[in-house]
């Protein structure tokens, strides 16, 4: 492992963008032909104990775990439901075994809407999850599609916290040009999914859902005004106000948003809607440390402390977070 540069200036972050890959999930990925998920060179190792050690080295108090792309649906709805239950139970075990160090965004077995609603209930009532993770699309069907409306209705009824994560678009073979999809396609798919959620009125209708958008909003800050103009030209649902709706979302700062992307994001929302994210273990520890140091030097130097306070306010039981 590369040497991690220096101890973090400010420690005890809350990481809303962290992943777990238990062995059973790794096996399912390989069996489904995803031994290089989304063009990533390999499936990262993930022992919970090593994750905690990495958090200690990086100054992270608590990580909210989620299953990353390509998710849990590989063409068989029944298998996806079983895998969702399995990974959610394993995630809950990590939370219990490492008190204060982990929270969990539960996986949902979309596109099976009934199974997803059942898993929302099970996880909410028995696993004490922090929220739920959704991919930007499921087999090319985006989360703003009308077929997923019952899922958003149930998440809204429960006032859920939802972590949105990108995945490869259906057309990635033509658009990625042979490069790993996380480099460019993830940003574009996040932007596409959020734009659709806004323009379809999903964000406006379900105001009790608190959604976290990854990677500092991807390319959304650069084109949100263009989307707003098109919304007027297209005469979308009159409840939609593009600038209002994107401003109320939450954004994690995983990746390298400093020195350029963060400034653009803050023209679209406020500091109170920002949260820390590492993208461990898909992002190497040395890169996470470099990105954290850049964040700690941003603005007046108070940003990291602001991020923790934002995350504590967002979740109903901030007592789950270690100090």
FENVEN-V911489 format. One record per residue. SS is DSSP state (H for helix, E for strand, - for the rest). PHI is phi in radians with two decimals (999 if undefined). Layout:
ss,phi
SS,PHI
SS,PHI
//
This chain:
ss,phi
-,999
-,-1.11
-,-1.18
-,-1.40
-,-1.25
-,0.92
-,-1.21
-,-1.10
-,-1.15
-,-2.06
-,-1.88
-,1.17
E,-1.30
E,-1.89
E,-1.79
E,-1.56
E,-2.25
E,-2.42
E,-2.09
-,-2.29
-,-2.37
-,-1.08
H,-1.01
H,-1.11
H,-1.25
H,-1.01
H,-1.08
H,-1.14
H,-1.05
H,-1.10
H,-1.08
-,-1.58
-,1.48
-,-1.87
-,-1.27
-,-2.19
H,-1.04
H,1.01
H,1.44
-,-1.12
-,-1.01
-,-2.77
-,-1.43
-,-1.12
-,-1.26
-,-2.59
-,-1.51
H,-1.00
H,-1.11
H,-1.20
H,-1.06
H,-1.09
H,-1.09
H,-1.12
H,-1.04
H,-1.10
H,-1.16
H,-1.67
-,1.32
E,-1.81
E,-1.38
E,-2.42
E,-2.08
E,-1.61
E,-1.45
E,-2.58
-,-1.39
-,-1.53
-,-1.15
-,-1.58
-,1.36
-,-2.13
-,-1.75
-,-2.12
-,1.89
-,-2.07
H,-1.11
H,-1.13
H,-1.14
H,-1.13
H,-1.09
H,-1.14
H,-1.17
H,-1.03
H,-1.05
H,-1.16
H,-1.21
H,-1.19
H,-1.14
H,-1.16
H,-1.08
H,-1.10
H,-1.10
H,-1.09
H,-1.09
H,-1.21
H,-1.28
-,-2.25
-,-0.96
-,1.43
-,-1.66
E,-2.29
E,-2.13
E,-2.41
E,-1.68
E,-1.27
E,-1.44
-,-2.08
-,-1.47
-,-1.18
-,-1.59
-,-1.34
H,-1.12
H,-1.10
H,-1.17
H,-1.14
H,-1.13
H,-1.11
H,-1.24
H,-1.03
H,-1.12
H,-1.08
H,-1.21
H,-1.19
H,-1.65
H,-2.19
H,-1.86
-,0.92
-,-1.30
-,-1.40
E,2.99
E,-2.36
E,-1.86
E,-2.18
E,-1.52
-,-1.07
E,-2.56
E,-2.18
-,1.05
-,1.62
E,-1.66
E,-1.44
-,-1.10
-,-1.44
-,-1.12
H,-0.98
H,-1.14
H,-1.66
H,-0.94
H,-1.07
H,-1.18
H,-1.17
H,-1.09
H,-1.24
H,-1.08
H,-1.17
H,-1.04
-,-1.60
-,0.91
-,-1.38
E,-1.67
E,-2.18
E,-1.80
E,-1.61
E,-2.32
-,-1.29
-,-2.51
-,-1.19
-,-1.27
-,-1.07
-,-1.71
H,-1.06
H,-1.05
H,-1.55
H,-1.78
-,-1.42
-,0.99
-,1.42
-,-1.73
-,-0.99
-,-1.12
-,-1.04
-,-1.15
-,-2.15
H,-1.10
H,-1.08
H,-1.12
H,-1.20
H,-1.26
H,-1.06
H,-1.06
H,-1.08
H,-1.17
H,-1.16
H,-1.02
H,-1.19
H,-1.06
H,-1.28
H,-1.19
-,-1.36
-,1.49
H,-1.07
H,-1.12
H,-1.17
H,-1.25
-,-2.00
-,-1.26
-,-1.58
-,-1.50
E,-1.82
E,-1.88
E,-1.78
E,-1.72
-,-1.46
H,0.95
H,0.96
H,1.43
-,0.96
-,-1.65
H,-1.00
H,-1.03
H,-1.37
H,-2.16
H,-1.10
H,-1.19
H,-1.13
H,-1.08
H,-1.10
H,-1.15
H,-1.11
H,-1.03
H,-1.24
H,-1.18
H,-1.50
-,0.92
-,-1.26
-,-0.75
-,-1.10
-,-1.31
-,-1.42
-,-2.30
H,-0.98
H,-1.14
H,-1.13
H,-1.22
H,-1.28
H,-1.17
-,-1.50
-,-1.29
E,-1.85
E,-2.40
E,-1.59
-,-1.91
-,-1.10
-,1.71
-,-2.25
-,-1.35
-,-1.85
-,-1.78
-,-1.84
H,-1.15
H,-1.06
H,-1.05
H,-1.15
H,-1.04
-,-1.32
-,-1.49
-,-1.92
-,-2.56
-,-1.98
H,-1.01
H,-1.17
H,-1.82
E,-1.82
E,-2.49
-,-1.39
-,-2.54
-,-1.86
-,1.15
E,-1.24
-,-1.65
-,-1.22
-,-1.63
-,-1.07
H,-1.02
H,-1.11
H,-1.23
H,-1.07
H,-1.12
H,-1.12
H,-1.13
H,-1.13
H,-1.12
H,-1.13
H,-1.12
H,-1.15
-,-1.66
-,-1.34
-,1.08
-,-1.61
-,1.50
-,-1.70
H,-1.08
H,-1.03
H,-1.11
H,-1.07
H,-1.07
H,-1.08
H,-1.06
H,-1.04
H,-1.21
H,-1.09
H,-1.25
H,-1.22
-,-1.73
-,-1.07
-,-2.15
H,-1.13
H,-1.12
H,-1.29
-,-1.54
-,-1.25
-,-1.59
//
